[in-house]
Amino acid sequence: MDDRLNELELRYTEQQSLLQELSDVLYRQQREIDGLTGEVARLKAKIEAFGEPANVGPAEKPPHY
């Protein structure tokens, strides 16, 4: 019984460690996404400051359509 309890405690400790590691990765990724979202917004504002709409795309379909 003690061996079994020790095994469960080890597994629990390992899962807690992995969960914390995943949480840290998720936090870093969200911060990076937030930074990139802000950068996109700043770039759109720069483009619009030049008098062009930010959603510039081809006026007609490309010839391969």
KASUL-V265145 format. One record per backbone hydrogen bond with DSSP energy under -0.5 kcal/mol. CO is the residue of the C=O (numbers start at 1). NH is the residue of the N-H. If there is no record, write none. Layout:
# KASUL-V265145
{{CO | NH} {CO | NH}}
This chain:
# KASUL-V265145
{{1 | 5} {2 | 6} {3 | 7} {4 | 8} {5 | 9} {6 | 10} {7 | 11} {8 | 12} {9 | 13} {10 | 14} {11 | 15} {12 | 16} {13 | 17} {14 | 18} {15 | 19} {16 | 20} {17 | 21} {18 | 22} {19 | 23} {20 | 24} {21 | 25} {22 | 26} {23 | 27} {24 | 28} {25 | 29} {26 | 30} {27 | 31} {28 | 32} {29 | 33} {30 | 34} {31 | 35} {32 | 36} {33 | 37} {34 | 38} {35 | 39} {36 | 40} {37 | 41} {38 | 42} {39 | 43} {40 | 44} {41 | 45} {42 | 46} {43 | 47} {44 | 48} {45 | 49} {46 | 50} {47 | 50} {47 | 52} {48 | 51} {54 | 56} {62 | 65}}
